[in-house]
Amino acid sequence: MKRKIYLLFAISIFGMVCNLIANPWEMSLQRLREGNERFVAGQSAHPNRSLERRQETASKGQKPFATILACSDSRVPVEVLFDQGVGDLFVVKVAGNVADVDEIATIEYGTEHLATPLLVVLGHTKCGAVTAVASGAHLEGHLPKLADKIKPAFEKVQKEHSDKHNLVDLTIKENVFQTISDIISNSKIIGHLIEEKKLQVVGAIYDIETGKIEWLGTHPDEKKLVEISKHSEAQHSDSKSFFTTKNFIFMAIFIVLVSLLATILVFILAKRKS
Ligand SMILES: [Zn+2]
């Protein structure tokens, strides 16, 4: 009997080890889950915040175990809510947890250069940026541009749900998947890492009242997004300028046509004169 128990125990440990080797992100996800459970229970362990840890990471470099894109909201303190410390998490914070060129570049650094096996896109309840879009609030300065990244999620929710009371909560969730879609479809690097099984990208929602994380899993169309990423070009900050490849082609065609018309015109005029 005892032998059987030992054997079963050994098999389950072996299975767990195999799973961790095959899916390196499992361990990262588990660390985040456990850290959040400690935080929710009011039993945070405050790991890796000692003087030694600070000196060690300063001299040996950083080796974070997860990259996290979260909202800038001050009620979403990422290291605190996952009960982690110095050098544990590579965090990107931006209002509405959206992903444009700079955010995607930072995520590429975290996932490829620092090799974090897990990327979490973290939305949160009562998000001001999402509420502003859902309520059609008047935005000034650079905010309308940021709101444009959230709008597709809101429009999708409006189309798919008749219940108009829950629009903000539904948009918060949809916005997480929208951001995951923006990241994967616009980054060859992220797409490749997913395909190579070196990276797992998951969504999550943080409840600012209870402190709990609701894990949303991977994007339902992840495979499609990875395919799209293969045809994506690296976006540059100046890609929105006039001098894009597309515009150059249009300009070249335009110049050729104008030259052709001018030649025909000159030819006709010369013929009339003669
Ligand atoms: Zn927010």
Residues whose N, C-alpha, C, O or C-beta is under 5 A from the ligand:
A	BS01	ZN	C71 D73 G96 C127 G128 A129
